[in-house]
Amino acid sequence: MIYRLSVVFLFCSISLNVLSAQIFTYDQPLLIESGVKIKSAHTFVGAKDVDGEWKFRDGTVVNEGEYYGWIIEYSAVGPTMKFKQTVQSPGKTQWDMPTLGNTEWDLSDGTHYEVTDDDRGIAIHHVEDNEGLIGFRWLLVPEDPRGKELITIEFEDGQVKKFDFELRG
């Protein structure tokens, strides 16, 4: 939002016992920060190695058994960050949280899930503490379809960030 800030400066001078005053008005747009400023956005893919240590790499090509996801660093005002994550899978997917067969549910933290009618997508409405960093991860399991997957993050102020992944066998 842009608000106009008018400031009145009063300058006084005393000269030969005469007080004179001049009034100056300064009009300047004042930017009130609203919305989200995305500082950086990254994808990652990872899995545990033979020693049980997590190994992550940048990228978007995902193999079976690997976790994949995104991280966004941002700045915003307010105590919470609201955004919607939409996942469009390359095929019909079993979104099995928290109970099989549900197409819509809520978690105790305020997160709301909605599965599309064709079972190819899910929308997750998040409310997170405003800490400057958000992210999410998924796991590619044998039952998941292979191909291109699109993850879209839509912020409350309308900004959109998209991530493409290639799910392979």
Sequence and secondary structure as in RCSB ss.txt:
>XXXX:A:sequence
MIYRLSVVFLFCSISLNVLSAQIFTYDQPLLIESGVKIKSAHTFVGAKDVDGEWKFRDGTVVNEGEYYGWIIEYS
AVGPTMKFKQTVQSPGKTQWDMPTLGNTEWDLSDGTHYEVTDDDRGIAIHHVEDNEGLIGFRWLLVPEDPRGKEL
ITIEFEDGQVKKFDFELRG
>XXXX:A:secstr
 EEEEEEEEEEEEEETTEEEEEEEEEEEEEE   SEEEEEEEEEEEEE TTS EEEES SEE TT EEEEEEEEE
ESSSEEEEEEEEE SS     SSSTT SEEE TTS EEEE TTSSEEEEEEEEE SSEEEEEEE  TTS  EEEE
EEEEETTS EEEEEEEE  
